[in-house]
């Protein structure tokens, strides 16, 4: 770990970006404004994130041998189940965020010669499972910045959205990370041609 450094004590906030395409080509592109900056467009940003939690989980399977005296002795442990959930809350109730919360699909105006998507209008409970790519962009004036590039994930509601006049309206959601062996980080300068990262990649440099 090295010498304790007060520069590692961290406080800050995260931005969340999502695009409904798995292994998006621009996920790790761009370095002028930090690793993966090409992916961080206004259209992909989820708005103001009030809180966010990373929750990796691993389940283990133990193996035992039975001695001549009948005593079980553990001789091996393997990881047999991996999962990563990212819980977050947003408080900007715009058409994009509300559409994701309500499992909505945008309505397309097919009457036009060149059909356009009516962005403020969407059907409800019509898009129950949408896979995509995401970035968590954590910046702070105190401590360490990092960006988490996620090649495959889903975003879905986590609990209710209380519509109240007593406080700011907010809603909880969960981003679930999936294994995606096909993704390689090819646009990050390393000593190798690419980085295999089926559960994504975290960079704490060039943010």
Protein Blocks (a to p, Z undefined) as FASTA:
>chain_A
ZZadfklpccdddddddddbehiaklmgcjknoghklmmcfklpgbjafbdcdddddddd
ddddddfkopacdfbdcdfbdcdddddddfbdcfklmmmmnopacdddfkbmbacddfkb
ccehklfbccdddddddddfedcddddddfbdcdddedjddddfkbccdddddddddddf
kbccfkbccfbfbdcdfkopadfehZZ
